[in-house]
């Protein structure tokens, strides 16, 4: 008589994925965030597995979880199996390009991030970056963004945000104007010969970019410049300064590369500390993605060595 084998008892793949994440993180909440599902959905997946196997997989304490002996055994097996399946699918599918979406202030995108992106592309050609520059703070989850570079006061940054860099403000000018004999630029009073490049700041949120504050600091509050040019976006003012159109207020992160290249030169000795600073924020549903972590780590490393 032909011997029959029992039908394999395999749970749904989603239940295994939910269990693997919960066992690895020892948290139903964090597993739900990683998988972009609800905590109750993770709980149901775990119950499905426990009902199928007939033994508890987690020891549930007041504020923490621990794996039972059976849970440890299943975790090791499920982790290996899911990794093998993922590796095989990636091998069969061939090379793919992942996309990381990032929102960042307009001027930071054009003056700091974009000039450096070629370095990231050279390091990780398998990852595409989509930049959604916006001076407003957007919801990463609602707008389906992976990460944000935000410029805010430290107390306004999310608790899990990672600090990138602080800033100082100082006047900058093109070397085209600095060496002018008819219109020297040796002291703040010499600004009367120059055009001042202004950033239009209707909300008054950035006093360190306000020329009136600088003239008061230099004790020449009534100085009349040769003219003014006003811009709605900060990067436009810096572009005009590079072209020799006048004197602008530089910000460390935005002009450091231009200063190093000799395209802009700091004026005088005064600097203003900027109370805001830059932070990297990752969307909760994107933190587990390797390509998002790779991009965030690259930005942090660039900021560290800037």
C-alpha positions in Angstrom: 0.0 0.0 0.0 1.3 3.4 -1.0 2.4 5.5 2.0 0.8 8.9 2.3 2.5 11.9 3.9 0.6 14.5 6.0 -0.1 17.8 4.3 2.3 20.5 5.3 1.0 22.8 8.0 2.0 26.2 6.6 0.5 29.4 8.0 -0.2 32.5 5.7 3.0 34.3 4.6 1.7 37.6 6.0 1.4 36.0 9.4 5.0 34.8 9.2 6.2 38.3 8.2 4.3 39.9 11.0 5.7 37.3 13.5 9.3 37.8 12.2 9.1 41.5 12.7 7.4 41.3 16.1 10.0 38.7 17.3 12.9 40.7 16.0 11.7 44.0 17.5 10.0 42.5 20.5 7.2 45.0 19.9 3.8 44.6 18.2 3.7 48.4 17.8 7.1 48.7 16.1 6.3 45.7 13.9 3.1 47.4 12.8 5.0 50.6 11.9 7.6 48.7 10.0 5.0 46.8 7.9 2.7 49.8 7.6 -0.3 47.9 9.1 -2.2 48.3 12.4 -1.1 46.9 15.7 -4.3 44.9 15.9 -3.5 43.3 12.5 -0.1 42.2 13.9 -1.9 40.8 17.0 -4.2 38.8 14.8 -1.3 37.4 12.8 0.4 36.2 15.9 -2.8 34.6 17.2 -3.2 32.8 13.9 0.3 31.3 14.3 -0.2 30.4 17.9 -3.6 28.7 17.1 -2.0 26.8 14.2 1.0 25.6 16.2 -0.9 25.1 19.5 1.7 26.7 21.7 2.4 30.3 22.8 5.2 32.1 21.0 5.4 35.2 23.3 5.5 35.6 27.0 3.6 38.8 27.7 4.6 40.9 30.6 3.2 44.2 31.8 5.3 46.5 29.5 7.4 44.1 27.4 7.4 41.0 25.3 9.8 38.0 25.4 10.0 35.0 23.2 9.1 31.6 24.6 11.4 28.6 23.7 9.0 27.7 20.9 9.0 31.3 19.8 12.8 31.4 19.6 12.9 28.3 17.5 10.2 29.6 15.1 11.9 33.0 14.9 15.2 31.5 13.8 13.5 29.4 11.2 11.2 32.1 9.9 14.0 34.7 9.7 16.2 32.4 7.6 13.3 31.3 5.4 12.1 34.9 4.6 15.7 36.0 4.0 16.2 33.1 1.6 12.9 33.8 -0.3 13.8 37.5 -0.6 17.3 36.8 -1.8 16.0 34.3 -4.4 13.3 36.8 -5.7 16.0 39.5 -6.0 18.3 37.2 -7.9 15.5 36.1 -10.3 14.2 39.6 -10.8 17.7 41.0 -11.5 19.0 44.5 -10.6 16.4 47.0 -9.6 16.4 50.7 -8.8 14.9 51.8 -5.5 13.5 55.4 -5.0 13.9 57.5 -1.9 11.7 60.6 -1.7 12.9 63.5 0.4 11.4 66.9 1.3 13.7 69.8 2.1 13.7 73.6 2.2 14.1 75.1 -1.3 17.4 76.9 -0.6 18.9 73.9 1.2 18.0 71.7 -1.8 19.6 73.9 -4.4 22.7 75.1 -2.5 23.6 72.1 -0.3 21.9 68.9 -1.3 21.8 69.0 -5.1 25.5 69.9 -5.6 26.4 66.8 -3.6 24.0 64.3 -5.1 26.5 63.1 -7.7 28.6 61.7 -4.8 25.7 59.6 -3.6 24.8 58.4 -7.1 28.4 57.3 -7.6 28.3 55.4 -4.3 24.7 53.9 -4.8 23.7 53.9 -8.5 20.9 51.5 -7.6 19.0 54.2 -5.6 17.2 57.1 -7.2 16.4 60.2 -5.2 13.3 62.3 -5.7 13.5 65.8 -4.1 10.3 67.6 -3.3 11.6 71.0 -2.2 9.2 72.9 0.0 9.6 75.6 2.6 6.5 74.3 4.5 6.7 71.4 6.8 4.7 68.5 5.2 3.4 65.3 6.8 5.7 62.5 5.6 3.0 59.9 6.0 0.2 61.9 4.3 2.5 63.0 1.4 4.1 59.5 1.2 7.6 60.9 1.7 10.5 58.8 3.0 12.4 61.4 4.8 12.7 65.2 5.5 15.5 67.6 6.1 13.9 70.2 8.4 15.2 73.6 9.5 13.8 74.4 13.0 14.5 75.2 16.6 15.8 72.1 18.5 12.7 72.0 20.7 10.4 71.8 17.6 12.2 68.8 16.1 10.6 65.4 16.5 12.0 63.3 19.3 13.6 60.8 16.9 15.1 63.4 14.6 18.8 63.4 14.1 20.7 66.7 14.2 22.6 67.5 11.0 24.3 70.9 11.5 24.1 74.3 13.0 24.4 77.6 11.1 26.0 81.0 11.4 25.2 84.0 9.2 27.7 86.5 7.8 28.0 88.9 4.8 29.5 87.5 1.6 30.6 89.1 -1.7 32.1 88.0 -5.0 35.8 88.6 -5.5 34.7 90.6 -8.5 33.5 93.4 -6.2 36.0 93.0 -3.4 39.0 94.3 -5.3 37.3 97.4 -6.7 39.5 100.5 -6.1 36.8 103.1 -6.7 34.5 101.3 -4.4 36.5 99.7 -1.6 35.0 97.2 0.9 37.2 97.5 3.9 34.7 98.5 6.6 30.9 98.3 7.0 30.6 102.0 6.2 31.9 101.1 2.7 28.6 99.3 2.0 27.3 102.7 0.9 29.1 102.0 -2.4 27.4 98.6 -2.9 24.0 97.0 -3.8 22.6 95.0 -0.9 20.9 91.7 -1.9 17.9 91.1 0.3 15.8 88.0 1.0 12.1 88.8 1.2 11.0 87.4 4.5 7.4 88.5 5.0 7.0 86.5 8.3 10.2 88.0 9.9 11.3 84.5 10.9 14.9 85.0 10.0 16.2 88.2 11.6 19.8 87.1 10.9 19.2 87.7 7.2 17.8 91.2 7.8 20.2 93.9 6.6 18.8 96.4 9.1 19.9 94.2 12.0 23.4 93.9 10.6 23.7 97.7 10.0 22.7 98.3 13.6 25.3 95.7 14.8 28.0 97.6 12.8 26.7 101.0 14.3 25.8 102.4 10.8 22.0 102.1 11.1 21.4 105.0 8.8 23.7 103.8 6.0 22.2 104.3 2.5 23.5 101.6 0.0 24.0 102.3 -3.7 20.8 100.2 -4.2 19.0 97.1 -3.2 17.8 93.9 -5.0 15.1 91.9 -3.3 14.5 88.2 -3.9 11.6 85.9 -2.9 13.9 82.9 -2.5 17.2 82.9 -0.6 19.1 80.8 -3.2 18.4 83.6 -5.8 20.1 86.2 -3.6 23.2 83.9 -3.3 23.3 83.3 -7.0 23.2 87.1 -7.6 26.1 87.5 -5.1 28.2 84.9 -7.0 27.6 86.9 -10.2 28.8 90.1 -8.5 25.5 91.8 -8.4 25.9 92.9 -4.8 26.5 91.9 -1.1 24.4 89.1 0.4 24.0 87.6 3.9 25.5 84.1 3.7 24.5 81.1 5.8 27.1 78.5 6.7 25.4 75.4 5.1 24.5 77.3 2.0 27.7 79.1 1.1 30.5 77.0 2.6 31.2 75.3 -0.7 31.2 78.6 -2.6 33.6 80.1 -0.1 35.9 77.1 -0.3 35.9 77.5 -4.1 36.7 81.2 -3.9 33.4 82.2 -5.6 32.3 84.1 -2.4 34.4 85.8 0.3 33.2 86.5 3.8 33.2 90.2 4.7 34.4 91.8 8.0 34.6 89.7 11.2 31.1 89.6 12.5 28.9 86.4 12.6 25.5 85.8 13.9 24.5 82.5 15.5 21.3 81.1 13.9 18.9 79.7 16.5 17.5 77.1 14.1 19.4 74.1 12.9 18.9 71.2 10.4 17.5 67.8 11.3 17.0 64.5 9.5 13.6 63.0 10.0 12.5 59.5 8.7 9.0 58.5 8.0 7.9 55.7 10.4 6.9 53.4 7.5 10.3 53.9 5.7 12.8 53.5 8.5 13.3 49.8 7.8 14.0 50.3 4.1 17.8 49.8 3.4 17.8 52.4 0.7 16.3 55.1 3.0 18.8 54.3 5.7 21.6 54.5 3.2 20.5 57.9 2.0 20.0 59.2 5.5 23.4 57.9 6.6 25.0 59.5 3.6 23.4 62.9 4.4 24.5 62.7 8.0 28.1 61.8 6.9 28.2 64.7 4.4 27.0 67.1 7.1 29.5 65.8 9.6 32.4 66.4 7.2 31.1 69.6 5.6 
